[in-house]
């Protein structure tokens, strides 16, 4: 088969192109892009350095800064909803509590 045999007939091309355009427009929603642009200019929050806050002892502020960084980095470079990036925060905090339960060390010994 030649590549021309795979393409739609000339009369169907406008319909196919319109379907593809609509699918792309649904994927890249302007509101999501606007939200991502807004995240770029958000100031970094002030996190508590209280060692007893959240039960992470002296690593509380570092953990929250890392969670903010991971969330904002993903939110900036995505066209998904901002709340869809919550897994990155969950991962950072879960890892921090896991290290605390294991005595402060990660699997690689650091």
Secondary structure per residue as TSV (DSSP state, phi and psi in degrees):
chain	resnum	aa	ss	phi	psi
A	1	X	-	360.0	142.1
A	2	X	-	-91.2	158.9
A	3	X	H	-57.6	-30.4
A	4	X	H	-65.9	-30.1
A	5	X	H	-69.4	-23.2
A	6	X	H	-85.0	-22.4
A	7	X	S	-79.0	152.1
A	8	X	-	-69.1	157.1
A	9	X	-	-61.5	155.8
A	10	X	H	-54.7	-35.1
A	11	X	H	-69.7	-25.4
A	12	X	H	-92.2	-13.7
A	13	X	H	-58.3	-44.3
A	14	X	H	-59.9	-37.2
A	15	X	H	-66.7	-44.4
A	16	X	H	-64.0	-44.8
A	17	X	H	-62.2	-40.1
A	18	X	H	-65.8	-40.5
A	19	X	H	-62.2	-42.4
A	20	X	H	-66.2	-40.2
A	21	X	H	-63.0	-43.9
A	22	X	H	-64.7	-40.2
A	23	X	H	-63.5	-42.1
A	24	X	H	-67.3	-41.9
A	25	X	H	-63.2	-36.1
A	26	X	H	-68.3	-34.3
A	27	X	H	-70.8	-46.1
A	28	X	S	-100.1	87.9
A	29	X	-	-86.1	131.6
A	30	X	H	-56.2	-36.0
A	31	X	H	-61.8	-41.9
A	32	X	H	-64.2	-40.9
A	33	X	H	-66.9	-37.5
A	34	X	H	-65.2	-42.9
A	35	X	H	-60.9	-44.1
A	36	X	H	-61.7	-39.6
A	37	X	H	-65.7	-36.6
A	38	X	H	-67.5	-34.8
A	39	X	H	-61.5	-34.6
A	40	X	H	-57.9	-30.9
A	41	X	H	-103.5	2.0
A	42	X	-	-68.4	136.1
A	43	X	-	-72.5	151.1
A	44	X	-	-66.7	128.4
A	45	X	-	-63.1	156.2
A	46	X	-	-88.4	116.5
A	47	X	-	-100.3	148.6
A	48	X	-	-66.1	136.6
A	49	X	-	-103.3	13.4
A	50	X	-	-66.3	119.1
A	51	X	T	-62.9	-21.8
A	52	X	T	-87.6	-9.3
A	53	X	G	-70.4	129.1
A	54	X	G	68.1	4.0
A	55	X	G	74.0	16.6
A	56	X	-	-101.9	6.1
A	57	X	G	56.8	-134.2
A	58	X	G	-70.6	-13.0
A	59	X	G	-95.1	9.0
A	60	X	H	-58.1	-56.2
A	61	X	H	-61.7	-43.9
A	62	X	H	-60.9	-41.8
A	63	X	H	-64.6	-45.6
A	64	X	H	-67.6	-36.3
A	65	X	H	-63.5	-41.5
A	66	X	H	-65.6	-40.8
A	67	X	H	-62.6	-42.9
A	68	X	H	-60.6	-46.4
A	69	X	H	-59.1	-48.9
A	70	X	H	-61.7	-45.8
A	71	X	H	-63.5	-49.9
A	72	X	H	-66.1	-38.1
A	73	X	H	-61.1	-44.9
A	74	X	H	-68.2	-39.9
A	75	X	H	-65.7	-35.6
A	76	X	H	-66.7	-38.6
A	77	X	T	-102.1	24.2
A	78	X	-	-131.9	160.1
A	79	X	-	-110.7	16.2
A	80	X	S	-84.7	166.5
A	81	X	-	-62.1	148.0
A	82	X	G	-57.4	-41.0
A	83	X	G	-69.2	-13.3
A	84	X	G	-73.8	-6.3
A	85	X	G	-99.7	12.3
A	86	X	H	-64.7	-22.8
A	87	X	H	-63.6	-32.6
A	88	X	H	-64.8	-38.3
A	89	X	H	-68.4	-46.0
A	90	X	H	-56.5	-42.8
A	91	X	H	-62.8	-47.0
A	92	X	H	-61.4	-47.9
A	93	X	H	-68.3	-41.1
A	94	X	H	-62.2	-42.3
A	95	X	H	-61.2	-41.4
A	96	X	H	-63.3	-44.1
A	97	X	H	-69.0	-33.6
A	98	X	H	-64.3	-42.4
A	99	X	H	-63.2	-38.9
A	100	X	H	-63.9	-42.6
A	101	X	H	-65.8	-32.5
A	102	X	T	-86.8	5.7
A	103	X	T	92.7	21.5
A	104	X	S	90.9	4.5
A	105	X	-	-114.3	146.7
A	106	X	-	-88.3	176.8
A	107	X	T	-62.1	-28.8
A	108	X	T	-87.7	7.1
A	109	X	-	88.9	4.1
A	110	X	-	-88.6	360.0
